[in-house]
Amino acid sequence: MSDIPSHIKRQAMDRDFQPSVRIGKTGVTENIVEEVRGQLKKRKLVKIKINKGIYDRDARSQVWEYLAEETSSVVVIARGNVGVLWSNS
């Protein structure tokens, strides 16, 4: 795992930083992956929220790992139903 700069961690934890991608009852689809990939190219930092009741705790951690792998990014924070991905490229 790459080292995440402290300013990225602070920005990811900022309460004013709103989720820009939501994962609904259809789960993680190719469209979700493409949307996250596109937003990472533009902004480098993307906050994602999973609707409650879609995945249990173990499945959520797998979702964050999968999205990070598919989008060549790093999970900055994964807390509950919210995760933040960062791309340093």
PyMOL Python script that loads the backbone (N, CA, C, O; Angstrom):
from pymol import cmd

cmd.read_pdbstr("""\
ATOM      1  N   MET A   1       0.847  -1.183   0.000  1.00  0.00           N
ATOM      2  CA  MET A   1       0.000   0.000   0.000  1.00  0.00           C
ATOM      3  C   MET A   1       0.884   1.234   0.000  1.00  0.00           C
ATOM      4  O   MET A   1       1.870   1.303   0.734  1.00  0.00           O
ATOM      5  N   SER A   2       0.538   2.178  -0.801  1.00  0.00           N
ATOM      6  CA  SER A   2       1.352   3.384  -0.881  1.00  0.00           C
ATOM      7  C   SER A   2       1.064   4.291   0.309  1.00  0.00           C
ATOM      8  O   SER A   2       0.008   4.205   0.936  1.00  0.00           O
ATOM      9  N   ASP A   3       2.016   5.153   0.603  1.00  0.00           N
ATOM     10  CA  ASP A   3       1.826   6.110   1.685  1.00  0.00           C
ATOM     11  C   ASP A   3       0.862   7.195   1.224  1.00  0.00           C
ATOM     12  O   ASP A   3       1.002   7.755   0.137  1.00  0.00           O
ATOM     13  N   ILE A   4      -0.104   7.472   2.062  1.00  0.00           N
ATOM     14  CA  ILE A   4      -1.111   8.483   1.753  1.00  0.00           C
ATOM     15  C   ILE A   4      -0.722   9.770   2.461  1.00  0.00           C
ATOM     16  O   ILE A   4      -0.565   9.772   3.682  1.00  0.00           O
ATOM     17  N   PRO A   5      -0.561  10.869   1.722  1.00  0.00           N
ATOM     18  CA  PRO A   5      -0.197  12.148   2.351  1.00  0.00           C
ATOM     19  C   PRO A   5      -1.239  12.584   3.381  1.00  0.00           C
ATOM     20  O   PRO A   5      -2.427  12.291   3.243  1.00  0.00           O
ATOM     21  N   SER A   6      -0.782  13.276   4.398  1.00  0.00           N
ATOM     22  CA  SER A   6      -1.682  13.692   5.479  1.00  0.00           C
ATOM     23  C   SER A   6      -2.766  14.653   4.981  1.00  0.00           C
ATOM     24  O   SER A   6      -3.888  14.626   5.487  1.00  0.00           O
ATOM     25  N   HIS A   7      -2.445  15.503   3.993  1.00  0.00           N
ATOM     26  CA  HIS A   7      -3.473  16.422   3.499  1.00  0.00           C
ATOM     27  C   HIS A   7      -4.596  15.673   2.774  1.00  0.00           C
ATOM     28  O   HIS A   7      -5.741  16.125   2.775  1.00  0.00           O
ATOM     29  N   ILE A   8      -4.281  14.551   2.166  1.00  0.00           N
ATOM     30  CA  ILE A   8      -5.308  13.724   1.520  1.00  0.00           C
ATOM     31  C   ILE A   8      -6.194  13.083   2.586  1.00  0.00           C
ATOM     32  O   ILE A   8      -7.415  13.040   2.438  1.00  0.00           O
ATOM     33  N   LYS A   9      -5.585  12.589   3.654  1.00  0.00           N
ATOM     34  CA  LYS A   9      -6.365  11.996   4.748  1.00  0.00           C
ATOM     35  C   LYS A   9      -7.292  13.028   5.381  1.00  0.00           C
ATOM     36  O   LYS A   9      -8.451  12.736   5.674  1.00  0.00           O
ATOM     37  N   ARG A  10      -6.770  14.238   5.592  1.00  0.00           N
ATOM     38  CA  ARG A  10      -7.601  15.305   6.180  1.00  0.00           C
ATOM     39  C   ARG A  10      -8.773  15.643   5.265  1.00  0.00           C
ATOM     40  O   ARG A  10      -9.904  15.800   5.725  1.00  0.00           O
ATOM     41  N   GLN A  11      -8.498  15.751   3.982  1.00  0.00           N
ATOM     42  CA  GLN A  11      -9.549  16.081   3.021  1.00  0.00           C
ATOM     43  C   GLN A  11     -10.601  14.966   2.973  1.00  0.00           C
ATOM     44  O   GLN A  11     -11.797  15.241   2.879  1.00  0.00           O
ATOM     45  N   ALA A  12     -10.156  13.722   3.038  1.00  0.00           N
ATOM     46  CA  ALA A  12     -11.078  12.588   2.994  1.00  0.00           C
ATOM     47  C   ALA A  12     -11.974  12.544   4.228  1.00  0.00           C
ATOM     48  O   ALA A  12     -13.128  12.122   4.141  1.00  0.00           O
ATOM     49  N   MET A  13     -11.456  12.973   5.369  1.00  0.00           N
ATOM     50  CA  MET A  13     -12.216  12.927   6.615  1.00  0.00           C
ATOM     51  C   MET A  13     -13.078  14.171   6.840  1.00  0.00           C
ATOM     52  O   MET A  13     -13.867  14.212   7.784  1.00  0.00           O
ATOM     53  N   ASP A  14     -12.936  15.168   5.994  1.00  0.00           N
ATOM     54  CA  ASP A  14     -13.695  16.412   6.126  1.00  0.00           C
ATOM     55  C   ASP A  14     -15.194  16.141   5.957  1.00  0.00           C
ATOM     56  O   ASP A  14     -15.613  15.514   4.984  1.00  0.00           O
ATOM     57  N   ARG A  15     -15.982  16.611   6.899  1.00  0.00           N
ATOM     58  CA  ARG A  15     -17.434  16.381   6.849  1.00  0.00           C
ATOM     59  C   ARG A  15     -18.094  17.102   5.674  1.00  0.00           C
ATOM     60  O   ARG A  15     -19.174  16.704   5.239  1.00  0.00           O
ATOM     61  N   ASP A  16     -17.472  18.137   5.164  1.00  0.00           N
ATOM     62  CA  ASP A  16     -18.031  18.866   4.024  1.00  0.00           C
ATOM     63  C   ASP A  16     -17.795  18.147   2.697  1.00  0.00           C
ATOM     64  O   ASP A  16     -18.393  18.505   1.683  1.00  0.00           O
ATOM     65  N   PHE A  17     -16.929  17.137   2.699  1.00  0.00           N
ATOM     66  CA  PHE A  17     -16.637  16.357   1.497  1.00  0.00           C
ATOM     67  C   PHE A  17     -17.755  15.321   1.333  1.00  0.00           C
ATOM     68  O   PHE A  17     -17.781  14.306   2.029  1.00  0.00           O
ATOM     69  N   GLN A  18     -18.664  15.589   0.415  1.00  0.00           N
ATOM     70  CA  GLN A  18     -19.866  14.771   0.237  1.00  0.00           C
ATOM     71  C   GLN A  18     -19.623  13.604  -0.726  1.00  0.00           C
ATOM     72  O   GLN A  18     -18.788  13.706  -1.625  1.00  0.00           O
ATOM     73  N   PRO A  19     -20.354  12.496  -0.539  1.00  0.00           N
ATOM     74  CA  PRO A  19     -20.247  11.371  -1.479  1.00  0.00           C
ATOM     75  C   PRO A  19     -20.683  11.790  -2.881  1.00  0.00           C
ATOM     76  O   PRO A  19     -21.697  12.468  -3.051  1.00  0.00           O
ATOM     77  N   SER A  20     -19.915  11.384  -3.866  1.00  0.00           N
ATOM     78  CA  SER A  20     -20.260  11.710  -5.248  1.00  0.00           C
ATOM     79  C   SER A  20     -20.713  10.475  -6.017  1.00  0.00           C
ATOM     80  O   SER A  20     -21.171  10.583  -7.155  1.00  0.00           O
ATOM     81  N   VAL A  21     -20.586   9.295  -5.398  1.00  0.00           N
ATOM     82  CA  VAL A  21     -21.045   8.049  -6.012  1.00  0.00           C
ATOM     83  C   VAL A  21     -21.828   7.281  -4.950  1.00  0.00           C
ATOM     84  O   VAL A  21     -21.401   7.171  -3.801  1.00  0.00           O
ATOM     85  N   ARG A  22     -22.972   6.755  -5.354  1.00  0.00           N
ATOM     86  CA  ARG A  22     -23.779   5.922  -4.450  1.00  0.00           C
ATOM     87  C   ARG A  22     -23.940   4.543  -5.067  1.00  0.00           C
ATOM     88  O   ARG A  22     -24.180   4.399  -6.266  1.00  0.00           O
ATOM     89  N   ILE A  23     -23.804   3.537  -4.221  1.00  0.00           N
ATOM     90  CA  ILE A  23     -24.018   2.165  -4.659  1.00  0.00           C
ATOM     91  C   ILE A  23     -25.367   1.732  -4.107  1.00  0.00           C
ATOM     92  O   ILE A  23     -25.565   1.687  -2.893  1.00  0.00           O
ATOM     93  N   GLY A  24     -26.289   1.414  -5.000  1.00  0.00           N
ATOM     94  CA  GLY A  24     -27.653   1.065  -4.611  1.00  0.00           C
ATOM     95  C   GLY A  24     -27.895  -0.428  -4.620  1.00  0.00           C
ATOM     96  O   GLY A  24     -26.963  -1.224  -4.498  1.00  0.00           O
ATOM     97  N   LYS A  25     -29.159  -0.800  -4.768  1.00  0.00           N
ATOM     98  CA  LYS A  25     -29.542  -2.203  -4.645  1.00  0.00           C
ATOM     99  C   LYS A  25     -29.002  -3.088  -5.761  1.00  0.00           C
ATOM    100  O   LYS A  25     -28.963  -4.309  -5.610  1.00  0.00           O
ATOM    101  N   THR A  26     -28.585  -2.499  -6.876  1.00  0.00           N
ATOM    102  CA  THR A  26     -27.992  -3.316  -7.946  1.00  0.00           C
ATOM    103  C   THR A  26     -26.552  -3.686  -7.629  1.00  0.00           C
ATOM    104  O   THR A  26     -25.965  -4.529  -8.308  1.00  0.00           O
ATOM    105  N   GLY A  27     -25.978  -3.065  -6.605  1.00  0.00           N
ATOM    106  CA  GLY A  27     -24.620  -3.398  -6.187  1.00  0.00           C
ATOM    107  C   GLY A  27     -23.570  -2.750  -7.074  1.00  0.00           C
ATOM    108  O   GLY A  27     -23.826  -1.761  -7.762  1.00  0.00           O
ATOM    109  N   VAL A  28     -22.383  -3.335  -7.038  1.00  0.00           N
ATOM    110  CA  VAL A  28     -21.268  -2.805  -7.823  1.00  0.00           C
ATOM    111  C   VAL A  28     -21.380  -3.349  -9.239  1.00  0.00           C
ATOM    112  O   VAL A  28     -21.232  -4.547  -9.478  1.00  0.00           O
ATOM    113  N   THR A  29     -21.645  -2.445 -10.169  1.00  0.00           N
ATOM    114  CA  THR A  29     -21.752  -2.827 -11.574  1.00  0.00           C
ATOM    115  C   THR A  29     -20.579  -2.213 -12.336  1.00  0.00           C
ATOM    116  O   THR A  29     -19.809  -1.425 -11.786  1.00  0.00           O
ATOM    117  N   GLU A  30     -20.458  -2.580 -13.590  1.00  0.00           N
ATOM    118  CA  GLU A  30     -19.406  -2.002 -14.427  1.00  0.00           C
ATOM    119  C   GLU A  30     -19.605  -0.493 -14.564  1.00  0.00           C
ATOM    120  O   GLU A  30     -18.633   0.255 -14.664  1.00  0.00           O
ATOM    121  N   ASN A  31     -20.858  -0.048 -14.568  1.00  0.00           N
ATOM    122  CA  ASN A  31     -21.131   1.396 -14.638  1.00  0.00           C
ATOM    123  C   ASN A  31     -20.591   2.127 -13.412  1.00  0.00           C
ATOM    124  O   ASN A  31     -20.061   3.232 -13.533  1.00  0.00           O
ATOM    125  N   ILE A  32     -20.721   1.525 -12.245  1.00  0.00           N
ATOM    126  CA  ILE A  32     -20.189   2.127 -11.016  1.00  0.00           C
ATOM    127  C   ILE A  32     -18.672   2.229 -11.117  1.00  0.00           C
ATOM    128  O   ILE A  32     -18.091   3.265 -10.796  1.00  0.00           O
ATOM    129  N   VAL A  33     -18.037   1.155 -11.561  1.00  0.00           N
ATOM    130  CA  VAL A  33     -16.576   1.148 -11.692  1.00  0.00           C
ATOM    131  C   VAL A  33     -16.130   2.231 -12.667  1.00  0.00           C
ATOM    132  O   VAL A  33     -15.169   2.950 -12.394  1.00  0.00           O
ATOM    133  N   GLU A  34     -16.816   2.355 -13.799  1.00  0.00           N
ATOM    134  CA  GLU A  34     -16.465   3.375 -14.794  1.00  0.00           C
ATOM    135  C   GLU A  34     -16.664   4.784 -14.242  1.00  0.00           C
ATOM    136  O   GLU A  34     -15.852   5.674 -14.496  1.00  0.00           O
ATOM    137  N   GLU A  35     -17.739   4.986 -13.490  1.00  0.00           N
ATOM    138  CA  GLU A  35     -18.004   6.303 -12.895  1.00  0.00           C
ATOM    139  C   GLU A  35     -16.905   6.676 -11.899  1.00  0.00           C
ATOM    140  O   GLU A  35     -16.409   7.802 -11.907  1.00  0.00           O
ATOM    141  N   VAL A  36     -16.532   5.730 -11.049  1.00  0.00           N
ATOM    142  CA  VAL A  36     -15.464   5.986 -10.072  1.00  0.00           C
ATOM    143  C   VAL A  36     -14.155   6.270 -10.798  1.00  0.00           C
ATOM    144  O   VAL A  36     -13.426   7.194 -10.437  1.00  0.00           O
ATOM    145  N   ARG A  37     -13.861   5.478 -11.815  1.00  0.00           N
ATOM    146  CA  ARG A  37     -12.631   5.668 -12.594  1.00  0.00           C
ATOM    147  C   ARG A  37     -12.599   7.066 -13.216  1.00  0.00           C
ATOM    148  O   ARG A  37     -11.575   7.747 -13.160  1.00  0.00           O
ATOM    149  N   GLY A  38     -13.709   7.492 -13.804  1.00  0.00           N
ATOM    150  CA  GLY A  38     -13.788   8.817 -14.420  1.00  0.00           C
ATOM    151  C   GLY A  38     -13.627   9.937 -13.413  1.00  0.00           C
ATOM    152  O   GLY A  38     -12.937  10.920 -13.682  1.00  0.00           O
ATOM    153  N   GLN A  39     -14.261   9.798 -12.247  1.00  0.00           N
ATOM    154  CA  GLN A  39     -14.140  10.836 -11.222  1.00  0.00           C
ATOM    155  C   GLN A  39     -12.729  10.894 -10.649  1.00  0.00           C
ATOM    156  O   GLN A  39     -12.232  11.975 -10.332  1.00  0.00           O
ATOM    157  N   LEU A  40     -12.084   9.743 -10.516  1.00  0.00           N
ATOM    158  CA  LEU A  40     -10.705   9.739 -10.011  1.00  0.00           C
ATOM    159  C   LEU A  40      -9.761  10.453 -10.975  1.00  0.00           C
ATOM    160  O   LEU A  40      -8.809  11.104 -10.545  1.00  0.00           O
ATOM    161  N   LYS A  41     -10.022  10.332 -12.273  1.00  0.00           N
ATOM    162  CA  LYS A  41      -9.185  11.028 -13.256  1.00  0.00           C
ATOM    163  C   LYS A  41      -9.318  12.538 -13.118  1.00  0.00           C
ATOM    164  O   LYS A  41      -8.345  13.274 -13.285  1.00  0.00           O
ATOM    165  N   LYS A  42     -10.534  12.995 -12.811  1.00  0.00           N
ATOM    166  CA  LYS A  42     -10.783  14.437 -12.697  1.00  0.00           C
ATOM    167  C   LYS A  42     -10.372  15.000 -11.348  1.00  0.00           C
ATOM    168  O   LYS A  42      -9.764  16.069 -11.277  1.00  0.00           O
ATOM    169  N   ARG A  43     -10.703  14.281 -10.268  1.00  0.00           N
ATOM    170  CA  ARG A  43     -10.566  14.873  -8.938  1.00  0.00           C
ATOM    171  C   ARG A  43      -9.550  14.200  -8.026  1.00  0.00           C
ATOM    172  O   ARG A  43      -9.154  14.785  -7.018  1.00  0.00           O
ATOM    173  N   LYS A  44      -9.122  13.000  -8.351  1.00  0.00           N
ATOM    174  CA  LYS A  44      -8.136  12.244  -7.567  1.00  0.00           C
ATOM    175  C   LYS A  44      -8.676  11.679  -6.257  1.00  0.00           C
ATOM    176  O   LYS A  44      -8.101  10.736  -5.715  1.00  0.00           O
ATOM    177  N   LEU A  45      -9.772  12.239  -5.737  1.00  0.00           N
ATOM    178  CA  LEU A  45     -10.334  11.792  -4.464  1.00  0.00           C
ATOM    179  C   LEU A  45     -11.850  11.654  -4.629  1.00  0.00           C
ATOM    180  O   LEU A  45     -12.530  12.613  -4.995  1.00  0.00           O
ATOM    181  N   VAL A  46     -12.373  10.456  -4.357  1.00  0.00           N
ATOM    182  CA  VAL A  46     -13.794  10.189  -4.561  1.00  0.00           C
ATOM    183  C   VAL A  46     -14.374   9.537  -3.311  1.00  0.00           C
ATOM    184  O   VAL A  46     -13.829   8.565  -2.787  1.00  0.00           O
ATOM    185  N   LYS A  47     -15.484  10.088  -2.848  1.00  0.00           N
ATOM    186  CA  LYS A  47     -16.185   9.532  -1.697  1.00  0.00           C
ATOM    187  C   LYS A  47     -17.381   8.734  -2.204  1.00  0.00           C
ATOM    188  O   LYS A  47     -18.168   9.214  -3.021  1.00  0.00           O
ATOM    189  N   ILE A  48     -17.500   7.507  -1.704  1.00  0.00           N
ATOM    190  CA  ILE A  48     -18.532   6.586  -2.171  1.00  0.00           C
ATOM    191  C   ILE A  48     -19.373   6.147  -0.982  1.00  0.00           C
ATOM    192  O   ILE A  48     -18.846   5.861   0.093  1.00  0.00           O
ATOM    193  N   LYS A  49     -20.676   6.097  -1.183  1.00  0.00           N
ATOM    194  CA  LYS A  49     -21.572   5.642  -0.123  1.00  0.00           C
ATOM    195  C   LYS A  49     -22.372   4.446  -0.619  1.00  0.00           C
ATOM    196  O   LYS A  49     -22.910   4.451  -1.726  1.00  0.00           O
ATOM    197  N   ILE A  50     -22.437   3.426   0.221  1.00  0.00           N
ATOM    198  CA  ILE A  50     -23.239   2.240  -0.078  1.00  0.00           C
ATOM    199  C   ILE A  50     -24.537   2.362   0.710  1.00  0.00           C
ATOM    200  O   ILE A  50     -24.513   2.605   1.917  1.00  0.00           O
ATOM    201  N   ASN A  51     -25.671   2.193   0.032  1.00  0.00           N
ATOM    202  CA  ASN A  51     -26.956   2.240   0.725  1.00  0.00           C
ATOM    203  C   ASN A  51     -26.998   1.176   1.819  1.00  0.00           C
ATOM    204  O   ASN A  51     -26.461   0.080   1.652  1.00  0.00           O
ATOM    205  N   LYS A  52     -27.631   1.506   2.923  1.00  0.00           N
ATOM    206  CA  LYS A  52     -27.700   0.585   4.063  1.00  0.00           C
ATOM    207  C   LYS A  52     -28.457  -0.683   3.694  1.00  0.00           C
ATOM    208  O   LYS A  52     -29.424  -0.655   2.934  1.00  0.00           O
ATOM    209  N   GLY A  53     -27.990  -1.790   4.251  1.00  0.00           N
ATOM    210  CA  GLY A  53     -28.655  -3.065   4.051  1.00  0.00           C
ATOM    211  C   GLY A  53     -28.255  -3.796   2.789  1.00  0.00           C
ATOM    212  O   GLY A  53     -28.713  -4.915   2.559  1.00  0.00           O
ATOM    213  N   ILE A  54     -27.417  -3.196   1.968  1.00  0.00           N
ATOM    214  CA  ILE A  54     -27.009  -3.842   0.717  1.00  0.00           C
ATOM    215  C   ILE A  54     -25.949  -4.913   0.988  1.00  0.00           C
ATOM    216  O   ILE A  54     -26.053  -6.034   0.491  1.00  0.00           O
ATOM    217  N   TYR A  55     -24.941  -4.566   1.771  1.00  0.00           N
ATOM    218  CA  TYR A  55     -23.846  -5.488   2.082  1.00  0.00           C
ATOM    219  C   TYR A  55     -23.627  -5.546   3.586  1.00  0.00           C
ATOM    220  O   TYR A  55     -23.876  -4.573   4.298  1.00  0.00           O
ATOM    221  N   ASP A  56     -23.157  -6.703   4.065  1.00  0.00           N
ATOM    222  CA  ASP A  56     -22.754  -6.782   5.468  1.00  0.00           C
ATOM    223  C   ASP A  56     -21.317  -6.275   5.595  1.00  0.00           C
ATOM    224  O   ASP A  56     -20.697  -5.906   4.598  1.00  0.00           O
ATOM    225  N   ARG A  57     -20.798  -6.258   6.795  1.00  0.00           N
ATOM    226  CA  ARG A  57     -19.482  -5.667   7.067  1.00  0.00           C
ATOM    227  C   ARG A  57     -18.365  -6.293   6.224  1.00  0.00           C
ATOM    228  O   ARG A  57     -17.553  -5.579   5.635  1.00  0.00           O
ATOM    229  N   ASP A  58     -18.327  -7.628   6.169  1.00  0.00           N
ATOM    230  CA  ASP A  58     -17.268  -8.301   5.409  1.00  0.00           C
ATOM    231  C   ASP A  58     -17.373  -8.001   3.919  1.00  0.00           C
ATOM    232  O   ASP A  58     -16.364  -7.771   3.252  1.00  0.00           O
ATOM    233  N   ALA A  59     -18.589  -8.004   3.408  1.00  0.00           N
ATOM    234  CA  ALA A  59     -18.783  -7.731   1.981  1.00  0.00           C
ATOM    235  C   ALA A  59     -18.403  -6.296   1.636  1.00  0.00           C
ATOM    236  O   ALA A  59     -17.878  -6.042   0.553  1.00  0.00           O
ATOM    237  N   ARG A  60     -18.663  -5.350   2.548  1.00  0.00           N
ATOM    238  CA  ARG A  60     -18.289  -3.951   2.286  1.00  0.00           C
ATOM    239  C   ARG A  60     -16.784  -3.813   2.141  1.00  0.00           C
ATOM    240  O   ARG A  60     -16.311  -3.107   1.251  1.00  0.00           O
ATOM    241  N   SER A  61     -16.027  -4.476   3.002  1.00  0.00           N
ATOM    242  CA  SER A  61     -14.567  -4.375   2.890  1.00  0.00           C
ATOM    243  C   SER A  61     -14.096  -4.971   1.569  1.00  0.00           C
ATOM    244  O   SER A  61     -13.132  -4.484   0.977  1.00  0.00           O
ATOM    245  N   GLN A  62     -14.767  -6.018   1.103  1.00  0.00           N
ATOM    246  CA  GLN A  62     -14.425  -6.596  -0.197  1.00  0.00           C
ATOM    247  C   GLN A  62     -14.776  -5.638  -1.335  1.00  0.00           C
ATOM    248  O   GLN A  62     -14.064  -5.570  -2.337  1.00  0.00           O
ATOM    249  N   VAL A  63     -15.870  -4.902  -1.177  1.00  0.00           N
ATOM    250  CA  VAL A  63     -16.266  -3.910  -2.191  1.00  0.00           C
ATOM    251  C   VAL A  63     -15.196  -2.839  -2.314  1.00  0.00           C
ATOM    252  O   VAL A  63     -14.801  -2.486  -3.425  1.00  0.00           O
ATOM    253  N   TRP A  64     -14.714  -2.309  -1.169  1.00  0.00           N
ATOM    254  CA  TRP A  64     -13.682  -1.260  -1.211  1.00  0.00           C
ATOM    255  C   TRP A  64     -12.411  -1.790  -1.860  1.00  0.00           C
ATOM    256  O   TRP A  64     -11.797  -1.097  -2.671  1.00  0.00           O
ATOM    257  N   GLU A  65     -12.004  -3.024  -1.509  1.00  0.00           N
ATOM    258  CA  GLU A  65     -10.804  -3.614  -2.110  1.00  0.00           C
ATOM    259  C   GLU A  65     -10.983  -3.799  -3.613  1.00  0.00           C
ATOM    260  O   GLU A  65     -10.078  -3.504  -4.394  1.00  0.00           O
ATOM    261  N   TYR A  66     -12.154  -4.289  -4.012  1.00  0.00           N
ATOM    262  CA  TYR A  66     -12.432  -4.507  -5.428  1.00  0.00           C
ATOM    263  C   TYR A  66     -12.394  -3.197  -6.215  1.00  0.00           C
ATOM    264  O   TYR A  66     -11.759  -3.121  -7.267  1.00  0.00           O
ATOM    265  N   LEU A  67     -13.070  -2.172  -5.708  1.00  0.00           N
ATOM    266  CA  LEU A  67     -13.083  -0.879  -6.399  1.00  0.00           C
ATOM    267  C   LEU A  67     -11.682  -0.287  -6.495  1.00  0.00           C
ATOM    268  O   LEU A  67     -11.313   0.269  -7.530  1.00  0.00           O
ATOM    269  N   ALA A  68     -10.901  -0.401  -5.426  1.00  0.00           N
ATOM    270  CA  ALA A  68      -9.535   0.123  -5.450  1.00  0.00           C
ATOM    271  C   ALA A  68      -8.705  -0.605  -6.506  1.00  0.00           C
ATOM    272  O   ALA A  68      -7.946   0.016  -7.249  1.00  0.00           O
ATOM    273  N   GLU A  69      -8.858  -1.914  -6.562  1.00  0.00           N
ATOM    274  CA  GLU A  69      -8.096  -2.697  -7.538  1.00  0.00           C
ATOM    275  C   GLU A  69      -8.515  -2.370  -8.970  1.00  0.00           C
ATOM    276  O   GLU A  69      -7.665  -2.190  -9.842  1.00  0.00           O
ATOM    277  N   GLU A  70      -9.813  -2.296  -9.208  1.00  0.00           N
ATOM    278  CA  GLU A  70     -10.332  -2.043 -10.556  1.00  0.00           C
ATOM    279  C   GLU A  70     -10.033  -0.633 -11.055  1.00  0.00           C
ATOM    280  O   GLU A  70      -9.941  -0.411 -12.262  1.00  0.00           O
ATOM    281  N   THR A  71      -9.883   0.312 -10.147  1.00  0.00           N
ATOM    282  CA  THR A  71      -9.665   1.704 -10.546  1.00  0.00           C
ATOM    283  C   THR A  71      -8.225   2.161 -10.323  1.00  0.00           C
ATOM    284  O   THR A  71      -7.916   3.340 -10.499  1.00  0.00           O
ATOM    285  N   SER A  72      -7.350   1.245  -9.941  1.00  0.00           N
ATOM    286  CA  SER A  72      -5.939   1.565  -9.669  1.00  0.00           C
ATOM    287  C   SER A  72      -5.826   2.701  -8.658  1.00  0.00           C
ATOM    288  O   SER A  72      -5.092   3.667  -8.868  1.00  0.00           O
ATOM    289  N   SER A  73      -6.553   2.570  -7.577  1.00  0.00           N
ATOM    290  CA  SER A  73      -6.550   3.597  -6.536  1.00  0.00           C
ATOM    291  C   SER A  73      -6.253   2.958  -5.181  1.00  0.00           C
ATOM    292  O   SER A  73      -5.998   1.758  -5.082  1.00  0.00           O
ATOM    293  N   VAL A  74      -6.292   3.789  -4.147  1.00  0.00           N
ATOM    294  CA  VAL A  74      -5.999   3.352  -2.787  1.00  0.00           C
ATOM    295  C   VAL A  74      -7.182   3.728  -1.904  1.00  0.00           C
ATOM    296  O   VAL A  74      -7.751   4.811  -2.044  1.00  0.00           O
ATOM    297  N   VAL A  75      -7.548   2.833  -0.998  1.00  0.00           N
ATOM    298  CA  VAL A  75      -8.601   3.143  -0.030  1.00  0.00           C
ATOM    299  C   VAL A  75      -7.993   4.019   1.062  1.00  0.00           C
ATOM    300  O   VAL A  75      -7.097   3.586   1.787  1.00  0.00           O
ATOM    301  N   VAL A  76      -8.484   5.245   1.174  1.00  0.00           N
ATOM    302  CA  VAL A  76      -8.005   6.165   2.208  1.00  0.00           C
ATOM    303  C   VAL A  76      -8.743   5.881   3.509  1.00  0.00           C
ATOM    304  O   VAL A  76      -8.128   5.738   4.566  1.00  0.00           O
ATOM    305  N   ILE A  77     -10.060   5.800   3.422  1.00  0.00           N
ATOM    306  CA  ILE A  77     -10.913   5.531   4.581  1.00  0.00           C
ATOM    307  C   ILE A  77     -12.020   4.577   4.147  1.00  0.00           C
ATOM    308  O   ILE A  77     -12.578   4.710   3.059  1.00  0.00           O
ATOM    309  N   ALA A  78     -12.323   3.629   4.999  1.00  0.00           N
ATOM    310  CA  ALA A  78     -13.495   2.777   4.821  1.00  0.00           C
ATOM    311  C   ALA A  78     -14.146   2.674   6.192  1.00  0.00           C
ATOM    312  O   ALA A  78     -13.709   1.902   7.045  1.00  0.00           O
ATOM    313  N   ARG A  79     -15.184   3.453   6.388  1.00  0.00           N
ATOM    314  CA  ARG A  79     -15.854   3.504   7.686  1.00  0.00           C
ATOM    315  C   ARG A  79     -17.350   3.312   7.472  1.00  0.00           C
ATOM    316  O   ARG A  79     -18.020   4.163   6.887  1.00  0.00           O
ATOM    317  N   GLY A  80     -17.858   2.193   7.949  1.00  0.00           N
ATOM    318  CA  GLY A  80     -19.282   1.913   7.783  1.00  0.00           C
ATOM    319  C   GLY A  80     -19.649   1.789   6.319  1.00  0.00           C
ATOM    320  O   GLY A  80     -19.031   1.026   5.577  1.00  0.00           O
ATOM    321  N   ASN A  81     -20.656   2.540   5.906  1.00  0.00           N
ATOM    322  CA  ASN A  81     -21.134   2.487   4.522  1.00  0.00           C
ATOM    323  C   ASN A  81     -20.435   3.487   3.614  1.00  0.00           C
ATOM    324  O   ASN A  81     -20.827   3.649   2.458  1.00  0.00           O
ATOM    325  N   VAL A  82     -19.412   4.156   4.116  1.00  0.00           N
ATOM    326  CA  VAL A  82     -18.737   5.199   3.343  1.00  0.00           C
ATOM    327  C   VAL A  82     -17.262   4.853   3.173  1.00  0.00           C
ATOM    328  O   VAL A  82     -16.590   4.430   4.114  1.00  0.00           O
ATOM    329  N   GLY A  83     -16.780   5.045   1.955  1.00  0.00           N
ATOM    330  CA  GLY A  83     -15.368   4.839   1.667  1.00  0.00           C
ATOM    331  C   GLY A  83     -14.853   5.958   0.784  1.00  0.00           C
ATOM    332  O   GLY A  83     -15.605   6.568   0.023  1.00  0.00           O
ATOM    333  N   VAL A  84     -13.554   6.219   0.896  1.00  0.00           N
ATOM    334  CA  VAL A  84     -12.915   7.246   0.076  1.00  0.00           C
ATOM    335  C   VAL A  84     -11.747   6.604  -0.654  1.00  0.00           C
ATOM    336  O   VAL A  84     -10.893   5.962  -0.043  1.00  0.00           O
ATOM    337  N   LEU A  85     -11.723   6.787  -1.970  1.00  0.00           N
ATOM    338  CA  LEU A  85     -10.631   6.281  -2.801  1.00  0.00           C
ATOM    339  C   LEU A  85      -9.798   7.447  -3.298  1.00  0.00           C
ATOM    340  O   LEU A  85     -10.312   8.533  -3.567  1.00  0.00           O
ATOM    341  N   TRP A  86      -8.488   7.198  -3.414  1.00  0.00           N
ATOM    342  CA  TRP A  86      -7.552   8.220  -3.873  1.00  0.00           C
ATOM    343  C   TRP A  86      -6.676   7.639  -4.965  1.00  0.00           C
ATOM    344  O   TRP A  86      -6.174   6.521  -4.845  1.00  0.00           O
ATOM    345  N   SER A  87      -6.497   8.397  -6.019  1.00  0.00           N
ATOM    346  CA  SER A  87      -5.599   8.024  -7.109  1.00  0.00           C
ATOM    347  C   SER A  87      -4.457   9.025  -7.151  1.00  0.00           C
ATOM    348  O   SER A  87      -4.680  10.228  -7.286  1.00  0.00           O
ATOM    349  N   ASN A  88      -3.240   8.527  -7.036  1.00  0.00           N
ATOM    350  CA  ASN A  88      -2.088   9.436  -7.049  1.00  0.00           C
ATOM    351  C   ASN A  88      -1.459   9.548  -8.425  1.00  0.00           C
ATOM    352  O   ASN A  88      -0.392  10.144  -8.571  1.00  0.00           O
ATOM    353  N   SER A  89      -2.106   8.982  -9.438  1.00  0.00           N
ATOM    354  CA  SER A  89      -1.537   9.075 -10.793  1.00  0.00           C
ATOM    355  C   SER A  89      -2.172  10.192 -11.584  1.00  0.00           C
ATOM    356  O   SER A  89      -1.813  10.411 -12.741  1.00  0.00           O
TER     357      SER A  89
END
""", "prot")
cmd.dss("prot")
cmd.show_as("cartoon", "prot")
cmd.util.cbc("prot")
cmd.orient("prot")
